[in-house]
Amino acid sequence: MNKEKLFYRALAGEALGVDEGLWLYEEAPGGELMAVADEIRRRQVPGDRVGWIIDRNINITNVCISGCKFCNFHCKKGDEAAYITTLEEYIPKIEELFRAGGRQVLLQGGMHPQLGLGFYTTLFRQLKTRFPALKLHALLSRPYVKGRDWYDFLWYSARGIQPDLALLQNALQQHGPWADKPIQVTLSWLQDHMAAVIAGIDWRAAQLDVQRFLPTAEQEGLRAWGIDLFMQQLGRVCHIN
């Protein structure tokens, strides 16, 4: 690989592949990496003043059904090492954060198959009641296309995993355009509404978002991303031909 060419592409705003980034990390001088990173930062946030946030990552649980290849700590429900962090365990971690000058907690962790929306909303309420100044970085609504969400959709659909319609209906009726409305979430309802979303996605933007997280060999498959592919997978999920 050529260091100068990789730097040029990064400065031009092009996403580098995982292999290319790893090569730069291992081969390029640290000073040059910092100089390029600083130039990219200046284009987004001009000036010489750079700040950071003191925060803390806390895992809600290590039980997860996703099976991401890069994760080395997840386990299945019932495993000896499985845990769900209790409120009593959160408290000293957050108190320690406050003593260090931090005010933000990033709650992350596994996709536990039995933790519903009520578990998370109760947890957030308890933490904010105990620590009113605490900023929780936990759930968000994105104004942009996140290709990683659609990558997950393909992962689930390829394995024939069906949606939990009761859980989805409960979540939709608590927040958003269907809040407190008497909707009946069926596979047909899901297909109609997801088809409308799929038809409006900027699939090029979705490709670019997920591309940077994939090994170079896997990026070729992103060329197939588009309305036809995801409509086909939606049909598999909903068993509608």
N, C-alpha and C positions, 0 to 999 in steps of 0.2 A: 504494500500500500504506500501511497504517497502522502506525506504529512501535509505539504503545502496545498495539495488539491483538496484534502479533507477539510482543512481550515477554511479554504475559499468557499467550499460548499456550505459549511456551517455559518459563515459570515453572510452568505447569500440567503440564509433562512431555510435552507434545505435540511430535512431531518436525516441524520446519519443512521446507518444500520447498527445493530447491536455489536456485530463483529468489528465494525469500523470504530465505534466508540471505545471498545475494549482495547483495540490496537493502539489508539491514541493514548489511552490511560497508561498502557504499559510501555510505550515507546517514545512518546513526545515529551520533551522537557517540561517540567512543572511550570516554569516561568512563562513559557509560550502558551500553555493551556490557559493559565490565568489571564494572560493578556487578551487572548481571543474571547474568553468568557466575559471579561470586563467590557470589551468593545460591544459585544452583543447586549449586555446589560445596559450600557449607556444609550443604545438606540431605543430601548424600551423605557428606561428611567434615567433621563439625562442628569448630569451633575456628578459631583464627587462624594456626595453623602449616601452611604449605604447602611441600611439597618437590618435587623433581624428580630425574630420573635422567640422569646423563651417559652417553650411549651413542652408538653409531655405526651407520649403515645401510651395508651393503656388498652390492652386487649380485652374485649368484652368476654370472649370465649375462644378456645382453640378448637372447638368442634366445628367442622366444616364439610359440606357435601360438594363443594366446587371442584376440588381436585386439581388446583392450579399446579403446573409442573415446577414452578420456581419456589413453591412454599415448602419449607422443611420443618414446620412445627405443628401443622394441623393434624387432627386425629378424628376418629369416628366416635359417635355417641356410644357410650358404654366402655370405651377404652380406659385403662387404668390411669392414664395421664390426662384424661379429659377434665376440663374445669369450666365454670362460669364464674366470673369475678363477682363477688358480693359487694354490697354497699359498704360494709365494714372494711373491705380491702381497698376500696376506692379512696376512702377518707384520708388515711395517712399518706397515700401517694399524692393527693391533691394538696394536702397541707405542706408537704415537702416542696412541691412546685411553687407554692405561694412564697415560701421562705427564700426560694432562689430568685424571686422576682418575676416569675411567670404567672400568666393568667389564663392560658388556653390549654385545653386537653383535646387531643385527637383520639376519639374512640374508634377503634377498629377491631378486626378479628374475623372469626369464621362465620360462615352462613349456617347457623344452627337450625336444623329442620323443625325444631319445636319451639323456637322463640318467635312469637308473633309480634305484631305492631304494638300491642298493649304493653309488652315487656319493655320495649325501648322507650315508649313515651313515659311510662312510670319511672324508669331509670333516669331519664333526663329531668323529670320533675323533681325527683328526690335530690339529685345533685345540685340543681339550681336553687332549691330551697335551702340546702345546707351551705352552698357557696354562691351567693347572689352575684358576686363579681366575676364568677367563672364564665369564660367563653367556651362553649362546646362546639367542636368541629366534628360533626357526626353525620348529619344528613343534609343534603343540598338538592336544589333544583337547578339544573344547568340550562343556560340560554344558548348552548351550542351543542353540536352533534358529538356525542362521545362514542367513537367506534368500538371501544372496549365493551360497551353494553351489548352491542350487536354481535361482537365476537362471542360473548357469553351465551347469547341467544342461539347461535349456531352450535355451540358446544352442547347445550341442553337438548336441542332438537335432534342433533345427530345421534344422541343416546336414547331417544324416545321418552324423555322425561316429560311428564304431563304437568300442566300448571295446576296449582291448588286454587280452584275457582272460589271456594268459600273464603279462603284467606284473602284473595284478591278483592272480592266484593266487599269484605269488611274494611279493607284498607281504603278502597275508593270511596266508600260512603262516609269516611271520617275526614277526608280532606280533598280539595280539588273540585273540578267542575261537577262531579257526581255526589258531593257531600250532602248527606241527609236526603238523598233522592231514592225513591223505591225502584232501583234498578235490579235486574235479574241477570247476573253474569253467567252466561252459558258459553260453550265453545263457539257457537255461531256468533254470539255477541262479541266475543273476543276476536274472532277472525275479522269481522266487519271493521272494528275500531283499529286493530293493528294494521290491517290492509291500508287504511287511510293514512296512518302514520308512515308506513313503508313507502307509499307513493310520494310522500312529500320530503323524504330524506335526501340530503345532498350526499350521495354515496362516495363521491370523491373526497369530501371532507372527512367522512367516516373512515375511509381507507388511510388517509394521512394521519389521523389520530391514533390508530392502532398499529400502524406500520412500525413505528419506533420501538415498540415493545416486542417485536417478533424477530427471531433469527432470520438472517438473509434468505435462507432456504425456504422458509415458510411464507415470506412476503409475496411470492409469486401467486399464491392462492387468492390474494386480495383482488387480483384482476377480475375475478368472477363476481365480485360484490356488485349488486345492483338490484333493481326491483324484481327481476325474474327469479333470482336465486332466493331472495328472502320471502317472496310470495310462495315459492315451492316449499320452503321449510316451514312456513306458517301453516300450510295445508297439512304437513306431516304432524305438526303439533296438535292441530285441531281435528285431525282425521277427516278432513274435508278434501275431496278430490275434485 
